Amino acid sequence: MHISHFALASALVATPAFAQQAPAASPDPSRSDEAANDRILVVGQKDAPITVVPRGLSVSLGKEEFDAINAVNVEDLMKYAPNFYVRKRFAGDDNAVVALRGANTIQSARTIVLVDGFVVSNFLGNRWDYPPKWNVVGPSEVRQFDIVYGPYSARYGGNSMGGVISVTTQEPEGTSAYGTVQGMVMPFREYGYDETFTGYSIEGGAGWKQENGPWSIYGGFRHFENTGQSMTYNLLSRATGTAPATPVTGAYDDDRLAMPVFGGASPVDVTQGQARLRIGYDAGGGWKIEGLGFIWKTRQDLTDPRSFLTDADGDPVYQGRVSYEGRVWNATGLDFSTMRRTESLAGLKLAGPLAGWNVSANFSHYWIPRQDSRTSTDFATGAASGAGTQTIQNTPGWWTGDLTGEQRFGAHKLAFGLNANLYETSQDTFSTTNWRSATNPVFTAATQGKTSLWGIWAEDAWSIGDDFTLTGGIRYDRWHAFDGGISGLVAGAREDAFYASRTDDSVSPKLSLQGRLPGDIDLQLSFGTATRFPTVGELFQGRFDTDLGIIDPESFDPDLRPEKSKDANLILSRGFGKVRTTASIFYQGIDDAIFSFQGLNQFGTVVSSYKNVDRMRQVGVELIIEARDILPGLDIDGNVAWTDAKTLRNVADPRAEGVQFPRIPRWRANGNIRYQVAEPVKLSLGWRFATRPNSDLLGQKRGGAYGFQTEYFFVDTRASFALNKVLELSIGVDNIFNDRAYVSHPLPQRTFVADVKARF
């Protein structure tokens, strides 16, 4: 079924060319990345200048694209971008990691994400639970999404190894207000689940700009509630011994899995509240100052675990030794949990001319003043409010700062800058006698650590004649990891062990040529290197050996090396009437790629932890077609990508060599068809497709069920009706064919979305 759907999608984008392409965006004279002839090469909307440096494949998305998407969360607005995927497991999932090209769904530290120029990337770790802080902005506030693939500008540090994503929000113009009410319904059927999950959101805000004065203000809020499907299923495990076992029925024998499925974790009840305030001041002389404040509160409850097992009396069995189909098994793993978290962002930026230079600076702090997670020991203690654990985060967060200056000197446009960040985290874990109320907490473990990075860079964009621009850049970074430690309980007393501090540095040159070839073919050829240093979570996550009172040397690598990539990207683009085609060929070779996998460490012991993969490389081709008004009111965006990402050398376990790197599909295809039937009526059809990737480094774990990375093919529809100049009603369906796919966890099934928007 997947292949036939993919063939249909491919046929839809293979549209003949007819007339004139869409006009290019108006140039921004303050941007150093534009050529002397003001030509930039960007895929997507052309109504506004791109907000990040467009070297390498660059995509800009705006209102036209957003209106065709059922955007339940802000990251949904990018879901049809080329060679792109967001690991979103349910509506309201706050672990939505970006995967683009060969940066997979658990390599969160390879993408820089900005909101209005402020860093919201969570570089405290590099895993599925360190995603960008998308909820700094709501879907209705977004004016523009810009995506640049690869590390081809010296302006961005090594975390741009995968790419850079910039979110730009609406600017206040006069007095304005907006409001959105949205509802979601997802019928879910799998194993013992047969129920309908629902959710809703309310979003609103207002802006004011002083007519003859310097002040502007923009504020917004969002309240979101949803129940998502269970994220995990529980499998029976084989038992030994002769102890009594309870005869049961009700387990599900799935030949795609090694063991029967006996239950599942609780559906995820999530409530989120966000508030955002932005204040601007025009100081005169071309100088502008802007401040941003944001707060986000999250409540997440998993207090309804399910067991499909029943005993001879028909009563549910949640845990223990059971007898099923003539064999004895252990039923374990069901528990209860809650989480409460508060997050904040404060930022300040200013920009203006100084001594002939265009200067900009910003400074921000993101911190989590409260994160309290509580989990029962098992099902029985959960149901009885018995023993469990409590994990408290001690105000983790980060500080970031950036300074940039730009000026043109004849055919040269020079730019320089510096940026710095500090990421810090600390958490304590306690055992409790009552998991819900965290009664009688007793210390059991703790971790802590910090990393800092500062960098300086310079670029020169040299206009060569009327058709070409050659841009060279270089970047120097200095990294420091310090205050790392781990603690445990030894003989009833707390024992602390500390990691040695580390420093390292890197130099990253960049080079890009852009121009127009004969035949009206736009060309961009870019080269770059990048060094991504380890995060706090990758370095300081070892296990404490309570017998010896030290950090277990087999649980971490104190000499974890930074990832170093060499990248190249060739882009060719040409318009054929109303259709523009863009072809992108890319290469990335990475030495010492950091990945969590099972293998032999430096002590010859089999472990599962962060290690360096000596060398991997990816090559790929992306083909993008943009068709505008090919029939009256009909637009089509389609893209297909092929990626070959392989481990070339892995001394720790040579069996990985020559194997496709985990979680990177060989084929991806996304696209969207938009049709304006009449002035007030818009229809759209979107699709997302990927082939099945490997689930592990050795390529031994492949399957089409829970616990594996699977192929997917989602088809989405949406219809919008402008009731008048103020109100718009939209209804849509995501995953209309109800494809069941997994990123280890089950992804959403068919989901119905309806919203009403008002703008004044």
C-alpha angles and dihedrals in degrees: 000000000000093000094050091050091048090051090052091051091049091051091052093056095044091087123157119247121250123165146341124345123235115278119262121254119270109261122249106224092207094061117099093197095071122096123244089257089052093242119143128179110229132151117222134016118021100190096098135028114262112257098217131055106278101220114133119014106339126191128187122192127192145161096308092057094039093054089062096055132085092226108190092158128021095252089062089075090076100045098112096048117125119277089352138130137168116209096228111160099183140351106289095021107157092196096073104146121188120238116189126165106326099343098104133210096273098043095085095155093067096076130065114213122193131186112200087338096309120118114246096167113125102222092169086104145357107236145086092285096055101070126152115277095253094167093072082095133031124229094251092054096058118106099173143005117203123188127187118187118217139004101285101132125071089216092079128062129234093284085076087073087112098030149277126270121194124192117197121192131211119286118226113250113185110311117335141156138187139188136186130190115190136179131194130197124185122179105205126197124176134125106325095347117101108153144107120249120204138188143166143195136203117201131175146149148159138223134202131187120188108244098217100011143072102253132098132169134188126182134176143171139193134195117193132181128173143150113222128196121268111286096208138036121209121229127202115248125211115262131208133203133051102271115134118275129201113240109235143174132195104072118133119237106210113180089207090066131061096229137029118270111240104170149337142235120265118282108260115256107195131179122182132182124187135180127184133186127185123184124189132192127190103213095187130246090070094300121133128185125196134181129194131196126182139173128188127186124192132189117186123180129185101178103133108071115175134219121192092196122105130184128224091283093052094252118139119256114209105176146358138061111332136179114225127171093345097310134096118238142173118238107203142142105064113127145147127249143172133190132195121187138172121192132183140188128195121181141170129192137173135184137183147114121300124178091334094314127111102230130190132175136176137181128188143171125203117188141167107217092180134030116151119172122184127187133178121234092239141329096287095052090043095054092044095044088245135143124340146129135276124204118194124190113216101221100295118187146112145261121215135183135180136184125186134178127187136180138160121235108185108292091355128081110195126198132176136170151152133225136182141183142186121203119189135173140173132173138178128204124205136184113230137193092221113035095197098053096027090233120187097002115204119193115247109159146351140187133192141168148145138214129191131191131184126179141181125202144176134195136185121199105198118194109218107197119309099309111042140054123191115199123192125183142170133196134195121197131187118198131193129185114191148146090043117158147147131208137195143175113265120180090340095308132097115254122191129204125184137208122230116254117251135200131189139160141200143196117215120189122197133193131181134175120195132175149105125289126204111285092044092279114155113216135192124178115183135181129184148153128215138187119204113194122210119273127232090259094052094049105035105041103097127136121256113234103221092191095057098026093232140101108280103248090208094059100063143018112239089189096053105158126220120257114252122195137188113202139188132178130183117193126186121182134177138171121230104189108288093357129076121194124197126190121193126188116188140182131190126177116188126194118201095007109194114232137155107237143138115261147105116308127206089280093056093250125133107242139159108226143101112308137160118260102211097224139352131166138192131199125180151158127226124194118193128185124192117186120183125195093339085159119015106291096358121123127172131193117183136163139176128190135191118198129183108193115173140170105240101179131014115162092182091063116001091192087083093062114112092012123126107259114254123273095006112117118215092225132034128174127179132170150149135214118202124190125180102205093185135344094282099033127075128176129189141183122195135181139193122191136174135165122236114283129199116273096209141029094258095050091235097118110071126143147132100239144064113319095033138084105249140186117263139195116186123180118193132190134192137179124192129192122193102214091187138326091295108035131058127180121201133182127182148159126223119203091010093181090052096235111189108221136160142209087191083291121066113266122221118289124214108331129191117210130187129174142173118210129193128188125184 
